[in-house]
Structures are given as structure tokens and as C-alpha cells.
Amino acid sequence: LEHSRVFYFRQGAAEAIDGRFLISSADWMGRNMHRRVELAIPIEDKPLREKIWHVLSVMLDDHRLAWDMQPDGFYVRRSFEAGKNPLGTHETLMN
């Protein structure tokens, strides 16, 4: 899939890994939500949360292909910053 179905809520946890992780069955778009049942389930197992957090961290650190949503709802492509990983999410995870 071209994007993840992961929800993460830190909920004030001191450590990121202690936040709440959920995975979902599909895009939460109108066309999906009105014609079928979609699920989101919590990930309770700490080793699985650690794996998911690793992937999310790579995605959040992507300075090659990432876009950031602005307060007005529009997206701006993230610019490359010196000293950051020059590879995008896909290359990093494949390596």
C-alpha cells in the first residue's frame, strides 16, 4: 500500500513507545466508511509497538519525499535539510 494505516497517540506518555498504537483496515475516506465496515485495533504487544514506532520514526524523518499539512489544510513539500538522511522513507526501509 502507498501509505500506512497506523494511528498513534502519545497521550502524554513520557516515552513515545508507551503511547497508543492502532492499525486500521483501510483508508478512512467517505467512500469506504459509508459502504462497508472498517476496523481499528490497538497494538498492545510492546515489541510490535517498537517495530511500528521505528517505521513511523523513519517516515517522520523523511526530508526527501514528505509533505507537511499546514494549519489551513494545504500541504507543503518538506525541504531537504543538511545533515538529515538524504534517502526517503522507501529507500531507508528497503535498506
C-alpha positions as CSV (number, residue, x, y, z in Angstrom):
1,L,0.0,0.0,0.0
2,E,1.2,3.5,-0.7
3,H,0.5,4.7,2.9
4,S,0.2,3.2,6.3
5,R,-3.0,2.6,8.2
6,V,-1.5,3.4,11.6
7,F,-2.8,5.7,14.3
8,Y,-0.5,6.9,17.0
9,F,-1.5,9.0,20.1
10,R,1.2,9.8,22.6
11,Q,-1.4,10.7,25.2
12,G,1.2,12.4,27.5
13,A,3.3,9.3,27.8
14,A,6.9,10.0,28.9
15,E,8.3,7.6,26.3
16,A,6.9,7.5,22.7
17,I,6.7,3.8,22.8
18,D,4.2,4.0,25.7
19,G,1.7,5.9,23.6
20,R,-1.4,4.3,22.0
21,F,-0.9,2.5,18.7
22,L,-3.7,1.3,16.4
23,I,-3.8,-0.3,13.0
24,S,-6.7,0.1,10.6
25,S,-8.1,-2.0,7.8
26,A,-8.5,0.7,5.2
27,D,-8.5,4.4,4.3
28,W,-10.9,6.4,6.4
29,M,-12.5,8.1,3.4
30,G,-16.2,8.7,2.8
31,R,-16.3,6.1,0.0
32,N,-15.0,3.5,2.4
33,M,-16.8,4.5,5.6
34,H,-20.3,4.7,4.1
35,R,-20.4,1.3,2.3
36,R,-18.6,-1.1,4.5
37,V,-17.3,-1.7,8.0
38,E,-13.8,-0.6,8.8
39,L,-11.8,-1.6,11.9
40,A,-9.1,-0.1,14.0
41,I,-7.5,-2.3,16.6
42,P,-5.0,-1.4,19.4
43,I,-1.5,-2.9,19.4
44,E,-0.8,-4.0,22.9
45,D,2.4,-6.1,22.4
46,K,5.4,-3.9,23.1
47,P,7.8,-5.5,20.5
48,L,5.1,-4.8,17.9
49,R,4.7,-1.2,19.0
50,E,8.5,-0.8,18.9
51,K,8.5,-2.0,15.2
52,I,5.7,0.3,14.3
53,W,7.4,3.2,16.1
54,H,10.6,2.5,14.1
55,V,8.7,2.8,10.8
56,L,6.8,5.9,12.0
57,S,10.1,7.5,13.0
58,V,11.6,6.8,9.6
59,M,8.5,8.4,8.0
60,L,8.6,11.4,10.3
61,D,12.3,11.9,9.5
62,D,11.8,11.8,5.7
63,H,13.1,15.0,4.2
64,R,13.1,13.9,0.7
65,L,9.5,12.9,-0.2
66,A,7.4,14.1,2.7
67,W,4.7,16.8,2.8
68,D,3.5,18.6,5.8
69,M,-0.1,19.7,6.3
70,Q,-0.3,23.4,7.3
71,P,-2.9,24.9,9.7
72,D,-5.1,25.9,6.7
73,G,-5.3,22.3,5.4
74,F,-2.9,22.8,2.5
75,Y,0.2,20.7,2.1
76,V,3.8,22.0,1.6
77,R,6.6,19.7,0.4
78,R,9.2,19.4,3.1
79,S,12.6,20.8,2.1
80,F,15.8,18.8,2.4
81,E,17.8,19.8,5.4
82,A,21.6,19.4,5.6
83,G,22.6,16.7,8.0
84,K,19.3,14.8,7.5
85,N,19.0,11.4,5.9
86,P,19.2,12.0,2.1
87,L,17.1,8.9,1.5
88,G,13.3,8.9,1.5
89,T,11.2,6.5,3.5
90,H,11.0,3.8,0.9
91,E,14.8,3.6,0.3
92,T,15.5,3.7,4.0
93,L,13.1,0.9,4.9
94,M,14.2,-1.2,1.9
95,N,17.8,-0.9,3.0
